[in-house]
Amino acid sequence: MENKGKIITFGEIMLRLAPEGYYRFVQAGHFNATYGGGEANVAVSLAHFGLDAALVTKVPAHELGQAAVNRLREFGVDTSLIVRGGKRLGIYFLEKGASQRPSKVIYDRAGSAIAEAQGADFDWDRIFQGACWFHFTGITPALGDGLADICLDALKAARAKELTVSCDLNYRKNLWSREKAGQVMARLMPWVDLCIANEEDAADVFGIHAKNTQVHAGTISREGYQEVAKTLADRFGFKQVAITLRESLSANDNHWGAMLYHDKEYYFSKNYAVHIVDRVGGGDSFGAGLIYGCLQGFSPQETLDFAVAASCLKHSIEGDFNQVSVEEVLKLAGGDGSGRVQR
């Protein structure tokens, strides 16, 4: 499929505050401020790939809200559809893990502008004019019942305009329970074409477990995830299911790959040994790579290889955003992962 229009993403952009380097929260004398959020990360990745990508969100009409918008503009993301209003910008605090100590996230996003948004804030018929793709994640409906209803409104409008729809399940236990996630996401999934998940999402949200797999022990069964993907597609009618497969050796070192279920065929990527600089946004960069590959008419295998290479590179970049080019991704996907200096 060729790129025929704009990609619309919908979700929250937040202020990220993190101690320097690998300092713990209790050690921090100051915090570095950046911005990020699942759908914003996808939009930035796609803009770096040269596509026309927009973030739809709501931010407060004060300087912090404007700073978030400015950051998106730096990377060429269309911010013209962002709604202004509300009292605060959501914040999350990140403590980077190291060795056997895991990373930690603390949310401070209750009552944020997007969490308190109303359906009337978003005119989806206008938003989707000239669009070809709509992307959201399970984080957005987790912010409140109102957001779940707004997502459903968006999905119905996207279907009416024949947009392709992708959703990353992105289960967050700090935002809602497994039971609530399963109920809400089941209501939204019939409108989705491409479902994206990590190795735990299907189990956490829908109770679909991969056989012979112990995620926390780093044991991943390819055959188990084939069954997970097929079960998801059969249950909700997805055209494609993509699942990232992370084998965590430690907080710093992972094996990283993925699978794609497309037209009743299974595709697997190569497995990358990744030494992590910053893993936040890794799944979002994978989703952006899938969207790019689909819009460029890549084969299923080429699409998967591009997405996994893009997300592999993201793990080497500080911050939420994947700041890499198509050429860099294609080079890695083509087999050049040496990391040798380019002169």
N, C-alpha and C positions, 0 to 999 in steps of 0.2 A: 504494500500500500504506500502511495506517495504522500508526502506532506502536503495536505490540502487546506490547512488553516491553523488557527491558534490552539495551543494546549492551555486549558483552564485548570488550575489547581485551587482547592478550597480547604482552608484550615487556618490554624493559629500561627502567627510568628511571635516568638518570645525573645526576651532579653536573656542571654546566657551569661551567668557569672561563675567563674571558675578560678580556684587558686592557681598560682603560677606552677608550671611543671607538674610534679607528682606530689605536691604538698597536700596534706589532708585538710579538711575544713577547719579542724581545731588548731592547725598550725598557721592558717592563712592570715597574713597581715594586710593583704589587699586582694582584690579579685579582678581578673581580666574580663572585660565586657565585650561580648560579640552577640550576634543574633542568629536564630535558627528556628526550626520547626519542620515537621515532616513534609508538608506540602510545599513550604517555602524552599526547602532543600531540593525538592524535585524540580521546581521552577528554575532555580539557579543553575542546576546541572544542565537542564535543557537549553537555557540561554547560552551557556558556555559552548554547547554543541551547535549553536547557530540557529536554533529554532525559536519561534515566536511563542513565548510562554508568559502567562499572567498568573498572579496570585490574587484570589478573592479572599478577603478577610475583613475584619473590622478592628481598627486601632484607635486609641484615644486621640483627641484633637489637641495634643500638647507635644512638647519637644521630644519626649521619649517615643511617642508614636511616630513622629516625623523622622526620627533617627532610624527607626526600623525600616520605614519606607525608603529613606535615602540609601540605606545599605542595599536593598533590593535593586534600586535604580543603578547602582554602581555596576551591577553585573548584567544590565540590560533586560531585567524582568519588567514586564508591563505592570505598572502599579495604578493604572487609571481606573480600575474597577474596585479599588479598596475603599471601604466605607469608613467615615470618621465619626467617632462618638464613643460613649462609655467613659469609665473613670480610670481604668488602669491597663497597662500592658502586662501580660503574663510574664513570669520570671521562672527560670529553672537554674538551680545550682548544680554544678558538676564537679565531682571529685574523681580524678583519673585513677584507675587501679594500676597496680604494678605487680609483676610476678604472680603470687597466689592471692594477692589482695584485690578483690573486685572493685570496679568502678561503682560509684554511688550517685544517684540523682535525687534531689529534693525539689519538689514542685512548690511554687508560690504563685498559683495562677487562678485561684478561686475568685470569682467576680470580675474576671478580665473582660475587656470589651467584647471579644468574640463569644465568650461563654454566655454573655447576657444579651446577645444579638436577637433580633426578632425576624420573623419570616419576611416582614415588609421591608427589611433592610436590603434585600437582594431580589432584583428583577432578573430572573434567570433567562427569560426570553431575550432580554437585551444583552445580558452577560454572554450568552452563547452565540450571539451573532458573529459569523465568520469563524466559529470554532470547529475543530474536528475531533477533539479529545477532551475528556473530563477525568480528573484524577483527584481522589481523596483517600484518607486513611481512617482506620478505626479509632484514631485519637480524637477526631473531630466530633463524632456522635457521642463519644465518652464524656464530653465536656458538659452534657446536660440533655434533658429530654427535648428541650427546644431545638438544640443543634441537630439531634437525630431527626426531628421533623423537617428541619431545613434541608438536611442531606437528602431526605426522601423527595422533597419538592424539586431539588436540583436534579436528582436522578430521573424523575418523570419528565422534566423539561429536556434533559439530555437525550432521553429515548425518543421523544417527539421530534427532535431535530436530527436524529440518527447519528449522534456522536458515539464514538467508542468510549467505553468507561472502564477505568482501572481502579482497583481498590487494594491497598496494602492493609491487611488485617491489623497489624501493629497493636497487639494487645498490651495494655499497660495496667498492671495490677494496682498501681497507686491511684488510678482514675476510676475504676469500676470493678465489680466482681465478675467472675467468670460467668455466672448465671445471667447477670444483666447484659453482659457483652453478647452472649449467645442469643438472647432474645432479640436484642436490637439489631445486631448484624444480620441475623436470619431474615429480618424484615427488609433489609437493604440489598442483600446479595442477589436476588433475582434480577436486578437491574444492571448487574455488573458483567462485563465481558472477560476481563483479565483479572484474576485474583492473584495477589502476591502475598506470600507469607514467609516467615522464618521457620526454623525447625520445631518451634514450640507453639506457634499461633493456632494451628488447626486443633491441637489438643486443648489449649486453654480456652478457645472461643466456642468450638463446636464438639469437643469431646472425641475428636478423631485422632487416634494415637498411631504412631508408626511402630510397627513390630520390630523387635530386636534392636531397639534404639534406647540409649541412655544418654540424654543430652548432657547432663552435668558430668558424666564420666567421659565425654568426648567420643562416644560410640554412636555412629550414624549408619543406618541400614538403607542402602539405595532402594532395595526392593520394598522396604517398609514405606518409603516416601512415594514410590510409584502408586501404591495402594491408597495412600492419603490423597494424592492429587486426583486420582480417578474418583474416589468417593466424594470429594468436594465438587468436582465437575458434574457428576451424576446427580448430586443432591440439589445443586443450585443452577445448573445449566450454563456454567462458565464455558467460554470458547477456549480459554487457555488458563492454566494454573502454573505459577512459577513459585518455587520454594528455595530459599537460600539454605545452604547446609554448612553450618559453622561447627568445626571441631575445635573446642577451646582447650589448648594445652596449658595456657595460663592467661592472665590478663593482657600480657604483651604479645603472646605468640598463638596464632590460630591457623588452622587449615580452612580455606575458604573456597567454596564452590556452590553450585546450584543445579537444579533440574527444571525442565520445562515440559509440561504435558500439553500437547497441541495436536488436535485432530486424531486423538486416540494413539498418538505416538509419544514416546518418552525420549527426551534429550538430556544429556548430562554434559556439564562443562569440565574443563580440566580443574584440578585442585591446586590452589595457590598456597604456598607457605608464607604467611603474612606476619611481619613484625610491626606491631601497631603503634602508630603515633597518636591517632585519635579515631576511635571507632564510631563515634556518634555520627549518624547520617549514612552509615554504610548500607543499610537496607534501602534508604531513599535514593542513593546513587544507583543501586541495582534497579530499582523501579524506573528511574529516569532512563537508564540504558535500555531497558525493555521497550519503553515508549519510543525512544529514538529508533531502535532497530525495526520496530513494526512500521513506523512512519516512513522509513527509508526503503521499505520493501526487502529487508534482509530475510534470508531463510530462517526457520526456527532455530537451527543450530547457530547460525551467525548472530542472530539476535541474542541468544543466551550467552554466547562467548563474549559479545560486546558488553553486555550488562555486567557479567562477572568481572571482566577486566576493569571496567569503570569503577565498580565498587571496591575491587582490590586496591586500585590507586587511591581511592578516598581514604582508606585506612592510614595512608602516609601523610595526610594533610590535616593541619590544625584547624579546628572549628567545625561547624556543622556542614559547611558548603563544600561541594566537590569541585574544585577549581582546576579542571583538566580539559584538554581539547580532544576533539574527535581523533586527531592524528596520534596523540599520545595513547589513547585507548586502543586504537587499531594496532599500534606497534606492539603493545603488550599482548593483545589477543592473538597477534600473529606469531608470538613465541619469543619476543625479545623482552625478557624479564631480568636481564643481568644487572640493571641499575648502574651500568658503566657511565662515566662522565661523558656528556655530549659537548664536544668542542667545535 
